[in-house]
Amino acid sequence: MVKSMTGFGRSEYTDEKRSIIVEIKSVNHRYSDISVRMPRRYSFAEDKIKNAVKETLRRGKVDISILVENIAESDVNVKLNTMIARQYYDNLKELAGEFGLDNNITLQFLATLPDVMKSMPDVEDEEEMTKALLAATDGALAKIDEMRTAEGAKLAEDLIMRGETIRMLAKKIEQRSPLVTKAYEEKLRERITELVGKNVAVPEDRILLEAAIFADKSSITEELVRLDSHTMQLKNILSNSNQPDGKKLDFLVQEMNREANTIGSKANDIEITNLMLEMKAEIEKIREQVQNIE
């Protein structure tokens, strides 16, 4: 199944201790590029989160944002630093004596001084927290995967239609190609008549030989056969894909473009040239779309 590399998913996980919100967004990229933004205290789970994402999103630039809100009092401890409090107290007493001030240091004032009392996160149960983070991540992954799959189905439908358009144009070129040699033969006869006049007999075999040489040089049969094979492969991959095939499709489009260019260079016919330009326009649209396929 073809998948787009563009998508967004959001999930929220809540238990008796915390609420976790995970948002995942992805855009097209040549490789897999995953970045995670979350509180530093949970960095122990980052690799497992990335591995979980890689199993579902195999290619693309993926940004993961994780917000954790602790809702249980047990997740926070208040720590008292008596050493710092004593230093404050001793220095304030010394300051009062130096300037002859009243020594009215209160407990309330001392407790408000920097670093005397600090709220500290409780020690995490890493295994439990990792499970919670992965549960939230899995929910967001399911939603972004659903969006990428739906977008991929639309892309596949459009690309198959464009592939059929290319085959139709190739068939028209194939039907037109033999007429080009005939037209060349006729023009050759007319040109020789203009140069030597009607009274001079020109060997028929010579004209046929020149026409045959022209036909051989301008033959596009091989290119048309390969182009038809490429469009059939395109349809087959888009219809039966069960793995990331974006890079394979990108290479296939390059080959289609190469065949179209060769046909154009051999054309020697305005009608074939016009058909080839239509074909190249369709191939370019396919190339642009393929850049967003996983």
N, C-alpha and C positions, 0 to 999 in steps of 0.2 A: 504494500500500500504506500503510495507516494505521500510524503509529508512536507509541508512547508517548514521553513526555518523561522518563520515569524509567528509569535504568539505571546499570550499572557495568561497567567494563572495565579489565583489568590486563594489561600486557605487559612482557617483559624482553628487552632487546637486549644482546648481548655480542660484542665483537670483541677483538682482541689488545691493545687499549689500555685499554678501559673497560667497565664494566657499567652499563646504564641501565635503570631501572625507571620505567614510566609508569602512573599510575592516573588514570582519568577517571570521574567520577560526575556525574549530571545529575538535576535535578528540574524540575517544571513552572514555567514563567515566561511572562509575556505576550510577551516579546521574546527575542532572543538575547543572553545575558550570559555571557561567557567570561572566566574568570580563571585565571592560570597561576602556580604556585608552583614555583620551581626556583633553583638557585644563581645568584647575580648574575653570575658570570663568563660565563654562557651566555645572557645577556639579548639578545644579538644575534640569537638564533633565535626569540624570542618571537612576533613578528608572523607568521612563516611557520608556526609551530605553530598559532596561532589561525586562520589562513586554512585550514589543512588540516582543522581541527576543524569550521569553518563549512560546509565542503563536505558533511560527513556529518550533523552535528547542526545543523539549521537553526533550531531554536527550543528554548529552555529555559535554565535556569541551569546552566552547566557549570563544574565545578572540576577543574583538571588539576594533578596533583602529580608532579613529576619529581625522581628521585633519581639522582645520578651518582656512581659509585665508580671512581676511577682505579686500574687494576691494573698499569700499566706504570711502571717507574721513570723513564722519559723524560718523564713528565707532570709531574714535580716537580723543581725545581732548588733547591739550597741557596745562598743569597746571603750573602756576608760584607761587613759594613759596617765597613771599617777606620777610618773617620773617627770613628764612635761608640766603637769599641774604644780608639782613642788618647785620646779625651776621658776615658773611664773610667780608663785607665792613668795619665794625667797627674793627674787629680783624686785618685786613690788614693795616688799618690806624695806629693802635697802634704799629704794628710790624715795620712800616716805621719810626715812630717817635723814637722807641727804638733804631734803628740802624742808624738813620740819613740818611734814603734813600728818594729818590723822591717819592712823592705820585702820581703815574701815573696809578691808577686803572681805567681800561676802562670798558665800558659796555659789549664789546665783551668777555673780559676775565672773568668778573663776571658771565655772562650767561653760561659759560662752566663749572663752578664749580659744583660738585656733588649735586644733589637734588634741585638746584635752579629752573631748568625747567625740567618737566617730561611729557612724553607722556602717557596718561592714556586711557584705553578703555572706550568708552562711556557707559553709563548705558544701559543695555540690556532690550529689551522688551522680557521678559521670555517666554510668550505665543507664540510670533512670532518665536523666536529662537528655541523653542521646536518643533514646527511644521516643521521647516526647517531640524532639526536634524533627526526627525522621517521620513521625506520624503527620506533623504539619506539612513537611516537605512533600510527602507522598500525595497529600490532598491537592496541593498546588500543582504538582506534576500531572496528576490526572486531568486537571482542567486545561493546562496549557497543551497537553498532548491531544486532547479532544479538539481544541482550536486549530492546532497545526494539521491534524488529520483532515478536518473539514476544509481548510484552506488548500491542502494538498490535493484533495479530490477535485476541487474547482480548477486548480492549475492543470491537473492531468487531463481533464475534459477539454480545456482550451487548447492544450498542446497537441492532443490527438487530432482535433479538428484542423489545426494548422498543418499538421503532418499530411492530412488528407488533401488539403489545398495544394501543398507542394507536389504531391503525387499527380494531381489533376493537371498542374502546370507542366510537369515533366512529360505527361502523356501528350499534351498539345505540342510540346517541343519535338517529341519523337515523331509525331505525325507530320510536322512541318519539315523536319530535317531532310528527307529525300527530295523534296521540292527545291531545296537550295542548290543541290547538285544539278538538277535539270535547268534551273534558272541560270546557273553559271555556264552550262553548256550552250544555252541559247545566246547568252551575252558574248561568249567566245566566238560563236559563228558570226554574230553581227559585227563584232569588232574586226575580225579578219576580213570580212567583206568590205568594210569601210576602208581598210588599209590597202587591199590589193585589187578591189573591184570585183564585180560579179563574173567577169570573163575568165578569171583564173580559178582553176579547180583546186580545192583544198582537200587533201586526203582525209577521208572520213575516220580512218583508224587513228590518225594523229589527233583529231579533235577528241575522240573517245578516250585516248590515252591521257590527254591533258585533264579531261573531266574526271577520269579515274584517279589520277594523282591528287586532284583537288578534293575529291570525295574522301580519299584516305586521310589526307591531312586534316580535314575538317570534321572527321567522324567523331561523334559524341556518344556512340552506342555504349562504350564501356562506362563512361561517366554516368549515363542515365541508369544503367544497370546497378552501379554501386549506390547511386542516390536512392533508387527504389529500395535497395537492401537496407540502407540507413533509416529510411522513413518507416520501414516495417519493424526494424529493431526498436526504434523510438516508441512505436505503438505497443510493442510487446513488453518493453520495460515498464511503461506507464500503466499498462493493464495488469501486469502480474508481479509488480515489484513487492518484495517482502523484506527489503533491507535498504539502507541509505544508498541511493543510486545517483545522487546529484552529480558527483564527479564523472561517473560513466556517461551520463547524459550530456554533460558539458563537452566531453571529448567527442561524442557522437555529433553534436551540433557543429563543432569545428570541422569535422570531416564532410558534413553536408555543405558547409560553406565553401570548402575547398573544391568540391565537385561542381558547385554552381559557378565558381570563378572560372574553372577550366572550360565549362560549357560556354560561358560568355566570351572567353578569349578565342574560341574556335568558331563562334557563331557565323560570322560573315553574312548576317541577315538581320535586318532591323526588327522583324517580327519576333524572331527567337531572342534577340537582345531585350526586347520589351518584356517578354515572358520571363526571361531570366531575372530581370530587375524586380519583377513582382515576387519571384521566388526568393530572392535575396532579402526582400523586405520581410517576408514571412519567417525566414530563417533567423533574422535579427530579432524579431519579436520572440521567437522561441528561445534564443540565447539569453535574452533579458529575463524571461520567466524562469528558465532553468537555474539561474543564479540563486533563486530563492528556494530551491528544492533540497531537502536534506540528503 
